[in-house]
Amino acid sequence: MLTVKPSYMKDLTITLMALLLISCNGKNNQTVTNSTMEIDIQAELKSIEETRSSVILAIKEGRYQDIGQWVTPNAKTIRPGGPSFDEMFTLGRERGIFPYDSIIMTPTETYIMNDSMAYDWGSSRTYYTNEEGKQIELRNSFLVILKKIDGKWKLHREVASSVLE
């Protein structure tokens, strides 16, 4: 897990916002053509949805060892903060980067930047079981950078926030 000092959060936020603004060009074409290749946007979106669904199912089934196939070797994440998320991460420490029972991700926007990079932005509901055995729901927002490696979309970077707007 990547820990970021608060002093770096402002720079990180500005950088991510700049990336987001640069990436959003308002085009909504089915196929993007650049000088050397064509990208079938619908096929790529379907492939990203398959990756997302596979990760969600592996977490729900407790197959944490399988998640590595959908994550780049040098993936970095910044988790949501706050007391509720801190409790969940403490209780689920042995599970690693995904310390919860299940997650429902609702992307608001998925954007294919080129043939090997994309981002997914939206909100999610995360569920875990607390010490008393009660299922707890936590909500957060996320920005995921995906990288295509050997023809498969993988989670490369994730920034999550417990603040929903």
N, C-alpha and C positions, 0 to 999 in steps of 0.2 A: 504494500500500500504506500502510496506517495503522500508525504506530508508537506504541506505548503505553509510557510510562515505568513501571517496576516499581511505583512508589508509587501509581499509579492502578489497578493490577491488582486490589488488594483491593476498592476501591470498585466497580470494574466487575464483579467476581465477585459481590459482595453484591447489586448492582442486578440482574444477570442471574438470580441465584437467586430474588430476590423476584419478578421477572417470571414465572419458571417456576412458583413456588409459587402465585401468584395465578391464573395461567392454568390450572392443573390443578384442575378442579373435579370430576373423577371421572365425569363424564357420558360415555356412549359411545353416544349416540343417533344414528340414521341421519339425522335432520333436526332442525335447531335452529331454533326460532322466536323471534324477538324481536318487539317491538311493531309493526314495520313490514315485516318481511321473513322469508322462509324460506330457509334455507341447506341445500342438498342435500350433506351431508357426503361421501357416497361419490363424487359427481361432482367435488367440490373436491379430494378426495384423489387421484383419478385425474388431474386437471389438474396437481397438484403433482408427481406421479410423471412425467408427460410433460415438465414443465420440467426436472426432475432428469435424466431420461434424455437429453434433448436436449443439455444442457450436457456430460454425460459423453461422449456420442458426438462432439460438436464437439471436445472436448479430445483424444480418442483419434484423431480424423482430422486433427488439427492445424489446425482451422478456428477459430483464436483470434479472428479478426475477427468471427465470427458470434456470439460469446458475449454481446456487448452487448445483444442482443435479449432475453436472459433475466436481465438484471441492471438494477436501477434506475439512473438517471443519477447518483444520489448514494450509491451503495452504499459501504459501509465493511466492511473485513475485518481481522481480527486472525489472523495465521497462526500455526501451531504453531512452537515454538522448539526449540532444541537443535542440536547440531553436525550431525546428519544432515540436518535440514531446512534449516539454514543453507547447507550444501553444495549441496543441490538448488536453492535459490533463487538462489544465486550462479551456478551453471551455467546456469540457465534464465532469467536476468534479461531477456533480449531478448523472451521470450514474455509478459511482463507478470504479471498477477495469478495466472495459472495456469501455472507454470513446469515442468510435469511432462508425461510421455508419456500417462498415463492414470490414472484414479481409479475405484475401486469404492466407492460410498457405500451403507452399510447403515443405514437409519434404524431407530431403536428406537421412536421415538414421533414422530408427526406430529399436530399439534393445530391445528384451525381455530379461531381466537380470535373472528373475526367475518367479515363479508363481504369484508374487504380485508386482513386480517392473519392470518398463521399462523406456526407454527414447526416446524422439523424438527430432531430431535436424534438422534444416533447415532454410529457410528464409520465410518471409511473406511480403505481401503488405497490408497496413492498410489504410483505407479511412475514412475521416471525412469531415464535412462541416465547412468551416471557417466562420468568422463573416460577410463576404460579400456574403455568400451563395454559394461560389465556392467549388466544391469537390477537396480535396487535397489528394494525394497519398504519403504515407511514406513507405519506405522499411526498413526492419530490419532483423536480424538473431535471432534465438531463440534456447534455449535448455530447454526442458520440461521434468521433471521427473514425471512419471505417477505412481499411486499407485492403485492397485486393491482392492476394498472394496466391500464386499458382491457380488462378481462376476462381478462388473462393474469397468472399468478403469476410473480414475479421475485425473485431474490435481492436482499435489501435490506441485511442485516447478517449477518456470519458471524464467529463466534469459534471457533477451532480450538485444540486442545491436543495435544501429543505424549504427554501422560500419559493412559493408558487405565485406567479403573477400573470 
